[in-house]
Amino acid sequence: MAIEYLDFTEETFPLIQELVSDSFGKGALNALQKILDNPIRKIIVPAGCIGIKNGKAVCFKASIMRRLYFCQQESFGLVGGYFCKTKKGCPLSVTLEVQERSEWTHFNPCRLRFGNTCIYLTMRMNAELGAQQGTESWTEMRFGLIHPLRFLWLLIWRKVFHLPQPDPHGFKHVPDEIRSYATEGEAHVRRVMDFDSRFDVFWKRYVSKNRGIVVSRDVETLTWLFGEDVRSGKCVLLAVVRDTNELEGFIVLRPMPDSPDRWQIMDMIALENAPERMDLLLRGARRFLKKETSAITLESTGFPDFIQPVLNKHMPHLQKTGHNRFEWISNDPEVVRVIEQIGNTRDSWFFGPFDGDYNL
């Protein structure tokens, strides 16, 4: 029995396509390509580990490197994903070795592993290894109604008449960075069509006053994760823009692929983690969806406890989703101290959809 282990790269991608498609569906291949496009791979090339038995891939786990900051100190974290094995023929020793090689013992710069799409069995297994859970917001989904009458009509359509959901109206992708969807003094919520130089300035300002943990929103990372979708209209990027053209925060919205009238928050951040700026962003987001789309709901999962009252103001309805899907683990005492003491306070901006592979 010949066993070998290979790094996940562009060259080895074909080896795992059948295994991943069988486990997660062919749609997962697009996400894996995005993982390979991660700009940090210019520094750290491997994007996961493949277990090979007799020339065939029998186990795989992806590794997504992310920049993060503890105050102004830049570091690296690792997000795992797409952990799978063949139904038969994969020895336990191979599964354990792939798990080990795909984590920070293989990527020395990492000080923290975290994720937000953890299934129940993985959560139980990782808890045995010392992983800790995220905020309570990862056990629930918040939502607010955008078009209540349309929501009621669809409810009757589905529940009373038992008819299939009609096709969504969608929205016209007409670039417009002039219209304001919410205003507070000299600050306006406007749609932005790309991650331009203003986002560089925003991120430098944010980091300069960061007092806790935050995952990097540098322009290169934002462009990798959202750039193409924002330009094409698949995602909507709204920003708080002052009269001086400076950015003070932004929010990324995306319709659900299987239910396009349900829109989700993919990311949201503002200078100094200010609740009043987040409130303005959410006001603008709701107004944008109401005026420009056929959205029924705006939905949110995750985010720290201190911002939940603001989220509740705009998305007052709660639906429990089961176990806590966020987990984090570190063998660095300083990292553990920071997250335990201030990771879930206004000093940090962690535990959001951006902090994992939820938005892939």
Rosetta blueprint (number, residue, H / E / L):
1 M L
2 A L
3 I E
4 E E
5 Y E
6 L E
7 D E
8 F L
9 T L
10 E L
11 E L
12 T L
13 F H
14 P H
15 L H
16 I H
17 Q H
18 E H
19 L H
20 V H
21 S H
22 D H
23 S H
24 F H
25 G L
26 K L
27 G L
28 A H
29 L H
30 N H
31 A H
32 L H
33 Q H
34 K H
35 I H
36 L H
37 D L
38 N L
39 P H
40 I H
41 R H
42 K H
43 I L
44 I L
45 V L
46 P L
47 A L
48 G E
49 C E
50 I E
51 G E
52 I E
53 K E
54 N L
55 G L
56 K E
57 A E
58 V E
59 C E
60 F E
61 K E
62 A E
63 S E
64 I E
65 M E
66 R E
67 R E
68 L E
69 Y E
70 F E
71 C L
72 Q L
73 Q E
74 E E
75 S E
76 F E
77 G E
78 L E
79 V E
80 G E
81 G E
82 Y E
83 F E
84 C E
85 K E
86 T L
87 K L
88 K L
89 G L
90 C L
91 P L
92 L H
93 S H
94 V H
95 T H
96 L H
97 E H
98 V H
99 Q H
100 E H
101 R H
102 S L
103 E L
104 W L
105 T L
106 H L
107 F L
108 N L
109 P L
110 C E
111 R E
112 L E
113 R E
114 F E
115 G E
116 N L
117 T L
118 C L
119 I L
120 Y H
121 L H
122 T H
123 M H
124 R H
125 M H
126 N H
127 A H
128 E H
129 L L
130 G L
131 A L
132 Q E
133 Q E
134 G L
135 T L
136 E H
137 S H
138 W H
139 T H
140 E E
141 M E
142 R E
143 F E
144 G E
145 L E
146 I L
147 H L
148 P H
149 L H
150 R H
151 F H
152 L H
153 W H
154 L H
155 L H
156 I H
157 W H
158 R H
159 K H
160 V H
161 F L
162 H L
163 L L
164 P L
165 Q L
166 P L
167 D L
168 P L
169 H L
170 G L
171 F L
172 K L
173 H L
174 V L
175 P L
176 D L
177 E L
178 I L
179 R L
180 S E
181 Y E
182 A E
183 T E
184 E E
185 G L
186 E L
187 A E
188 H E
189 V E
190 R E
191 R E
192 V E
193 M L
194 D L
195 F L
196 D L
197 S H
198 R H
199 F H
200 D H
201 V H
202 F H
203 W H
204 K H
205 R H
206 Y H
207 V H
208 S H
209 K L
210 N L
211 R L
212 G L
213 I E
214 V E
215 V E
216 S L
217 R L
218 D L
219 V H
220 E H
221 T H
222 L H
223 T H
224 W H
225 L H
226 F H
227 G H
228 E H
229 D H
230 V H
231 R H
232 S H
233 G L
234 K L
235 C L
236 V E
237 L E
238 L E
239 A E
240 V E
241 V E
242 R E
243 D L
244 T L
245 N L
246 E L
247 L E
248 E E
249 G E
250 F E
251 I E
252 V E
253 L E
254 R E
255 P E
256 M E
257 P L
258 D L
259 S E
260 P E
261 D E
262 R E
263 W E
264 Q E
265 I E
266 M E
267 D E
268 M E
269 I E
270 A E
271 L H
272 E H
273 N H
274 A L
275 P H
276 E H
277 R H
278 M H
279 D H
280 L H
281 L H
282 L H
283 R H
284 G H
285 A H
286 R H
287 R H
288 F H
289 L H
290 K H
291 K H
292 E H
293 T L
294 S L
295 A L
296 I L
297 T E
298 L E
299 E E
300 S E
301 T L
302 G L
303 F L
304 P L
305 D H
306 F H
307 I H
308 Q H
309 P H
310 V H
311 L H
312 N H
313 K H
314 H H
315 M L
316 P L
317 H E
318 L E
319 Q E
320 K E
321 T L
322 G L
323 H L
324 N L
325 R L
326 F L
327 E E
328 W E
329 I E
330 S L
331 N L
332 D L
333 P H
334 E H
335 V H
336 V H
337 R H
338 V H
339 I H
340 E H
341 Q H
342 I H
343 G L
344 N L
345 T L
346 R L
347 D L
348 S L
349 W E
350 F L
351 F L
352 G L
353 P L
354 F L
355 D L
356 G L
357 D L
358 Y L
359 N L
360 L L
